[in-house]
């Protein structure tokens, strides 16, 4: 009789492992994609909450000095985007970037009372407007699905 030492996997065992890994990856990859979108929505919600709070805090500081207006639009000292996006109201402004999960100023600074921003979630752009007269920072299209997820 021959003694056969089995020191390797058979072809059937290898095929079985590959099939199991394929099934697991088919389930896991879509879950990771959804997780990325959820993370970008959570980041956007946190940014919006911080911005709204910072705009109100900055206004309270102005009221103490006798100025009842909200912060004006622009990039100079005492303006909303001083140094970086929202650098006039946040201690550390936000980097202007058109990539997913980031903000960009799309309205420019031709009007000191209103400007628009975009927040990118995957391939979708959600528009926001800052209005100096009311101090409101809100979505430009309230019917947008992401808008309600970001602001509710």
Buried (B, 14 or more C-beta within 10 A) or exposed (E): EEEEEEEEEEEEEEEEEEEEEEEEEEEEEEEEEEEEBEEBBEBBBEBBEBBBEBBEEBBEEBEEEEEEEBBBBBBEEEBBBBBBBBBBBBEEBBEBEEEBBBBBBBBEBEEEEEBBBBBBBEEEBBBBBBBBEEBEBBBBEEEBEBBEBBBE
